[in-house]
Amino acid sequence: MRADLHVHSTASDGTDPPAEVMRRAARAGLDVVALTDHDTVAGHAEAAAAAGPVTLLPGMELSCRLDGRSLHLLAYVFDPDRPELAAELTRIRDDRVLRARAMVDKLAGLGVDVSWEQVAAIAGQAVVGRPHIARAMADSGAIASPREAFTRDWIADGGRAYVGRYALDPVRAINLVRAAGGVTALAHPRAGRDTWVTNEQITRLAAAGLAGLEVFHPDQSEAERARLIALAHDLALAITGGSDDHGSLTDYRLGCETTSGEAYQDLLSRVPANPA
């Protein structure tokens, strides 16, 4: 069994519609795909209608902040209409728009010819994110490719045009998802800018109800994976994996990292029987 539990679509900052994501998953020989767009489940209905032989695991990548720094949780099989969770998701999405507008203003001050209208056109109905701004920057000729936007010169964390935004405390996020009948896994804890996350912080999240740890991710080295596997065993966490595919932005890597059948069942076994 091959399960890719971290995938994005045009419902957030991926480049392929949810239906095309599911068709690509079938061509890649995947058995399960979790559509985990940022702070939204807007793509689930379209993905489910196009799932074909692939099982769709409802999911979302939830924006959090720990000790003043960005952290992401992967949430699965929760009820998105649970009032408290739904209200927080609305607040997060609304603040994403305010933040993107502020970043566009900062870029204009740095001489980048990008407008909010361009960014909004690229995002469409999707939850707006930095990749949409990066694509607008590339279209304007300010950078050669969207990846070049994610530096301190531009819109990386702490960059000249970076603006912070509202995000949940991860312990509160874990509790909200559990109350909505779901489970959470910590996304890419040792990839790229997330290498600051310590074992002690992960231990505290596990004590708060974290269910899994994303070990198999394209941006995590073999050495880091070995350390995360040991930590997951110590904390009795499910060991998950996913491609973090964003379509053309990540060179169509759907299925390059997966979760084993045993780990997938382990994760689902942690779904609360009686949500609060």
Long-range contacts (C-beta under 8 A, 24 or more apart in sequence): 1-31, 1-32, 1-260, 1-261, 1-264, 2-29, 2-30, 2-31, 2-32, 2-255, 2-258, 3-30, 3-31, 3-32, 3-33, 3-34, 3-57, 3-258, 3-259, 3-260, 3-261, 3-264, 4-28, 4-30, 4-32, 4-33, 4-34, 4-241, 4-242, 4-243, 4-245, 4-254, 4-255, 4-257, 4-258, 4-259, 5-32, 5-33, 5-34, 5-36, 5-57, 5-59, 5-74, 5-76, 5-185, 5-214, 5-240, 5-241, 5-242, 5-258, 5-259, 5-264, 5-267, 6-34, 6-36, 6-61, 6-74, 6-187, 6-214, 6-217, 6-240, 6-241, 6-242, 6-243, 6-244, 6-245, 7-33, 7-34, 7-35, 7-36, 7-242, 7-243, 7-244, 7-245, 7-254, 8-35, 8-36, 8-37, 8-38, 8-61, 8-244, 8-245, 8-246, 8-247, 9-35, 9-37, 9-43, 9-47, 9-247, 10-43, 10-124, 10-126, 11-35, 11-37, 11-40, 11-41, 11-42, 11-43, 11-125, 11-126, 11-127, 12-37, 12-38, 12-39, 12-40, 12-43, 12-61, 12-126, 12-127, 12-129, 13-37, 13-38, 13-126, 13-127, 13-129, 13-130, 13-131, 13-132, 13-246, 13-249, 14-245, 14-246, 14-247, 14-249, 15-246, 15-247, 15-248, 15-249, 16-247, 16-248, 17-43, 17-46, 18-43, 18-44, 18-46, 18-47, 18-50, 19-46, 19-47, 19-49, 19-50, 20-50, 21-47, 21-245, 21-247, 21-254, 22-47, 22-50, 22-51, 22-52, 22-54, 22-56, 23-50, 23-52, 24-252, 24-254, 25-54, 25-254, 25-255, 26-52, 26-53, 26-54, 28-254, 28-255, 29-255, 30-54, 30-254, 30-255, 30-258, 31-55, 32-56, 32-57, 32-259, 32-264, 33-57, 33-254, 34-58, 34-59, 34-74, 34-76, 34-242, 35-59, 36-60, 36-61, 36-74, 36-75, 36-242, 37-61, 37-126, 37-127, 38-63, 38-127, 38-129, 39-63, 39-89, 39-92, 39-93, 39-96, 39-127, 40-89, 40-93, 40-126, 40-127, 41-80, 42-125, 42-126, 42-127, 61-187, 62-168, 62-173, 62-177, 62-184, 63-92, 63-165, 63-167, 63-168, 64-167, 64-168, 64-169, 64-170, 64-173, 65-167, 65-168, 65-169, 65-170, 66-169, 66-170, 66-197, 66-201, 67-201, 69-157, 69-196, 70-157, 70-167, 70-193, 71-167, 71-170, 71-186, 71-194, 71-197, 72-186, 72-187, 72-188, 72-194, 73-170, 73-173, 73-174, 73-177, 73-184, 73-185, 73-186, 73-187, 73-210, 74-184, 74-185, 74-186, 74-187, 74-212, 74-214, 74-240, 74-242, 75-173, 75-177, 75-182, 75-183, 75-184, 76-182, 76-183, 76-184, 76-185, 76-267, 76-271, 77-181, 77-182, 77-183, 77-268, 77-271, 78-177, 78-180, 78-181, 78-182, 78-183, 79-180, 79-181, 79-182, 79-275, 80-180, 82-176, 82-179, 82-180, 82-181, 84-176, 84-179, 85-176, 85-177, 85-179, 85-180, 88-168, 88-176, 91-166, 92-165, 92-166, 92-167, 92-168, 93-127, 95-165, 95-166, 96-127, 96-128, 96-129, 96-165, 97-128, 98-165, 99-163, 99-164, 99-165, 100-128, 100-129, 100-130, 100-132, 100-133, 102-163, 103-130, 103-133, 103-155, 103-161, 103-162, 103-163, 104-133, 106-160, 106-161, 106-162, 106-163, 107-133, 107-137, 107-142, 107-154, 107-155, 107-161, 110-160, 110-161, 112-137, 112-140, 112-142, 112-161, 113-140, 113-141, 113-142, 114-140, 114-142, 130-155, 131-246, 131-249, 146-249, 147-249, 156-193, 157-193, 170-205, 170-208, 171-204, 171-205, 171-208, 174-205, 174-208, 174-209, 174-210, 175-208, 175-209, 178-209, 178-272, 178-275, 178-276, 179-275, 179-276, 180-275, 181-271, 181-272, 181-275, 182-271, 182-272, 183-211, 183-212, 183-267, 183-268, 183-270, 183-271, 183-272, 184-209, 184-210, 184-211, 184-212, 185-210, 185-211, 185-212, 185-213, 185-214, 185-237, 185-238, 185-240, 185-267, 186-210, 186-212, 186-213, 186-214, 187-214, 187-217, 187-244, 188-214, 188-217, 188-219, 188-220, 188-244, 189-213, 189-214, 189-228, 190-220, 190-221, 190-224, 190-227, 190-228, 191-217, 191-218, 191-219, 191-220, 191-224, 192-219, 199-231, 202-231, 202-235, 203-235, 206-235, 206-236, 206-237, 210-237, 211-237, 211-238, 211-267, 211-270, 212-237, 212-238, 212-239, 212-240, 212-263, 212-266, 212-267, 212-270, 213-237, 213-238, 213-239, 213-240, 214-240, 214-241, 214-242, 215-239, 215-240, 215-241, 216-240, 216-241, 216-242, 216-257, 216-258, 216-259, 217-241, 217-242, 217-244, 217-257, 218-243, 218-244, 218-250, 218-253, 218-256, 218-257, 219-244, 238-263, 238-266, 238-267, 238-270, 239-263, 239-266, 240-264, 240-267
